[in-house]
Amino acid sequence: MKVLIVDDSAMMRKVVERALRQAGMNLTEVIQANNGVEALAMLRESASSNAAFDLIFSDINMPMMDGLEFIEKRKQEGLALGVPVVMITTEGSTPNVMRALAAGARGYICKPFTTDQVKACVTPLLNVA
């Protein structure tokens, strides 16, 4: 499984990767981006090379382009539309959740999270993806 993890914290990107591995996900490739601008560039590159992602994790609060804007632009540009997006954030406010879902997010995990929470969120997405 090829995963894109978008977060401005290198430590948090590693935490997400470790949680996915501990949850039993077979990660063949993990690509990391510091913000939405980098993530969009990676999605454009993967679209032109037919190297699709299987799953995207994105933080909300990031510099340059936050996670909500990233998934909205991803949708506008038609990038990786069939790929499940899971938002990871400290903000679980209803407006943010609604905006993320409207932009195509399929899951939402609040920090701090456990491996079991990651597994419970991701497993159903991969079974229908």
C-alpha positions as CSV (number, residue, x, y, z in Angstrom):
1,M,0.0,0.0,0.0
2,K,1.3,3.4,-1.0
3,V,0.5,6.1,1.6
4,L,0.8,9.9,1.5
5,I,1.2,11.5,5.0
6,V,0.9,15.3,5.1
7,D,1.9,17.1,8.3
8,D,4.2,19.9,9.1
9,S,5.7,17.9,12.0
10,A,8.2,15.3,11.0
11,M,7.6,13.6,14.3
12,M,3.9,13.3,13.7
13,R,4.5,11.9,10.2
14,K,6.6,9.1,11.8
15,V,3.9,8.6,14.5
16,V,1.2,8.1,11.8
17,E,3.5,5.7,9.8
18,R,4.2,3.7,12.9
19,A,0.5,3.5,13.9
20,L,-0.3,2.3,10.4
21,R,2.4,-0.4,10.5
22,Q,1.3,-1.5,14.1
23,A,-2.3,-1.6,12.8
24,G,-1.2,-4.3,10.4
25,M,-1.2,-2.2,7.2
26,N,1.1,-3.5,4.5
27,L,2.9,-0.3,3.7
28,T,5.0,-0.7,0.5
29,E,5.8,3.0,0.2
30,V,5.3,6.0,2.5
31,I,5.6,9.5,1.0
32,Q,5.7,12.5,3.3
33,A,4.8,16.1,2.7
34,N,5.3,19.1,5.0
35,N,2.1,21.0,3.8
36,G,-0.7,21.0,1.3
37,V,1.4,22.7,-1.4
38,E,4.0,19.8,-1.3
39,A,1.2,17.2,-1.2
40,L,-0.6,18.7,-4.2
41,A,2.7,18.6,-6.2
42,M,3.1,14.9,-5.2
43,L,-0.4,14.1,-6.3
44,R,0.1,15.8,-9.6
45,E,3.4,13.9,-10.1
46,S,1.7,10.6,-9.2
47,A,-1.1,11.3,-11.6
48,S,1.3,11.9,-14.5
49,S,3.3,8.7,-13.7
50,N,0.3,6.4,-12.9
51,A,1.8,5.8,-9.5
52,A,-1.4,6.1,-7.5
53,F,-1.7,6.4,-3.8
54,D,-3.9,4.0,-1.8
55,L,-4.4,6.2,1.2
56,I,-3.9,9.9,2.3
57,F,-3.5,11.1,5.8
58,S,-3.5,14.9,6.3
59,D,-3.2,17.2,9.3
60,I,-5.4,20.3,9.2
61,N,-3.2,23.0,10.8
62,M,-0.1,23.5,8.5
63,P,1.7,26.5,7.1
64,M,1.5,27.6,3.4
65,M,-1.6,25.5,2.8
66,D,-3.6,23.8,5.5
67,G,-5.2,20.3,5.2
68,L,-8.7,21.5,4.5
69,E,-7.5,23.7,1.6
70,F,-5.3,20.8,0.4
71,I,-8.2,18.4,0.1
72,E,-10.5,21.0,-1.4
73,K,-7.9,21.8,-4.1
74,R,-7.3,18.1,-4.6
75,K,-11.0,17.7,-5.4
76,Q,-11.1,20.8,-7.7
77,E,-8.1,19.5,-9.7
78,G,-9.5,16.0,-9.8
79,L,-6.5,14.4,-8.2
80,A,-6.6,11.0,-6.5
81,L,-10.4,11.2,-6.2
82,G,-10.9,7.5,-5.5
83,V,-8.2,7.6,-2.7
84,P,-9.5,7.7,0.9
85,V,-8.4,10.7,2.8
86,V,-8.2,10.7,6.6
87,M,-7.8,13.9,8.5
88,I,-5.7,14.0,11.6
89,T,-5.9,17.0,13.9
90,T,-6.2,18.4,17.3
91,E,-9.3,20.3,16.2
92,G,-12.4,18.2,16.3
93,S,-14.8,21.1,15.8
94,T,-18.0,20.4,13.9
95,P,-17.3,23.1,11.2
96,N,-13.9,21.6,10.4
97,V,-15.3,18.0,10.3
98,M,-18.1,19.1,8.0
99,R,-15.8,21.1,5.7
100,A,-13.4,18.1,5.5
101,L,-16.2,15.7,4.7
102,A,-17.6,18.1,2.0
103,A,-14.2,18.2,0.4
104,G,-14.0,14.4,0.2
105,A,-12.4,13.3,3.5
106,R,-13.6,9.8,4.5
107,G,-12.3,9.7,8.0
108,Y,-11.3,11.9,10.9
109,I,-8.9,11.1,13.8
110,C,-8.2,13.5,16.7
111,K,-4.8,13.7,18.2
112,P,-3.6,12.1,20.3
113,F,-4.7,8.8,18.8
114,T,-4.1,5.1,19.3
115,T,-3.2,2.3,16.9
116,D,-6.6,0.8,17.5
117,Q,-8.3,4.1,16.5
118,V,-6.2,4.3,13.3
119,K,-7.0,0.7,12.5
120,A,-10.8,1.2,13.1
121,C,-10.8,4.2,10.9
122,V,-8.7,2.9,8.0
123,T,-9.8,-0.7,7.7
124,P,-13.3,0.0,6.4
125,L,-12.0,2.6,3.9
126,L,-9.6,0.1,2.4
127,N,-12.3,-2.6,2.1
128,V,-14.5,-0.3,0.0
129,A,-11.8,1.5,-1.8
